[in-house]
Amino acid sequence: MRKQDMNRDWIATAATLSAALPYLQRYNDAIVVIKLGGHAMSSDEEMDNFARDVVLMQQVGVNPVIVHGGGPMINELLGKLDIKSEFLDGKRVTDKATVEVVEMVLSGRVNKWIVNAINRQGGRAVGLSGKDANLMICDQDAPELGLVGTPAEIDTQILKTLFDANTIPVIAPLGAGRNGETLNVNGDTVAGAIASALTADRLLLLTDVSGVKDGDGNVLTELTPEQIADLTASGVIAGGMIPKTQTCLAALAGGVRAAVILDGRAPNACLLELFTEHGAGSIIRVAK
């Protein structure tokens, strides 16, 4: 017979699990939309870690929806094919040749990478793009951007069907235009639009920064739309953080309960945000 002594690590683990109970109850049957990008997509190891967290979330009753990017992979293939790519206001100018590469990378390589990672961790995932089952009909953005779209109509029926089948949707940010053409859509924008259409409990934007920061570089853990507006007007929120915070505000206006900007490089970032008291990033919600 083997003797086993309790040690401090085991006790701490048990205490952590016990402390998580109210949050597990809080998010039971909740919809959480996660925009995946940045460091979490930098290696198979990071992807496996993210996938394990997503499977655990589903196992305890959350309905996760994954929307992903893939900019570096798109740039890599465009370079190999000697197709030049330009950007205007942070958006990729997308001609016919470029959109074919974008669809190949996002709906093919990246989407299936994520799906396979989730399946390897014991989950059930299905890859989609906004073109599948009329999930996302888009209007064309500014003409100078070419085949770039903005979500206009979201049909969530396919996502709800997948929830009922205990399956995790993994969505590539491509949409169908009014005439059936393929349109490239910003991943954050897609995540926000789908979160609004589902009236999600949480929108999580995984980035390569720890959250929204004040003028001294300190992370602001809780913000209201009014504070976001003030920080943007004063120039504290600037650059790439502006479209992310604007996506969060649009999601809140669309019925999402709260949006969070958090560091996808942090281990177990999604679990820390949902199931601990301190969270893991900057949460934006309407003041109570």
Secondary structure by P-SEA (a helix, b strand, c coil): cbbbbbcaaaaaaaaaaaaaaaaaaaaccbbbbbbccccccccaaaaaaaaaaaaaaaaaccbbbbbbbcaaaaaaaaaaacbbbbbccccccccaaaaaaaaaaaccaaaaaaaaaaaaacbbbbbbcccccccbbbcccccccccccccccccaaaaaaaaaacbbbbbccbbbcccbbbbbbcaaaaaaaaaaaacccbbbbbccccccccccccccccccaaaaaaaaaaccccaaaaaaaaaaaaaaaacccbbbbbbccccaaaaaaccccccccbbbbccc
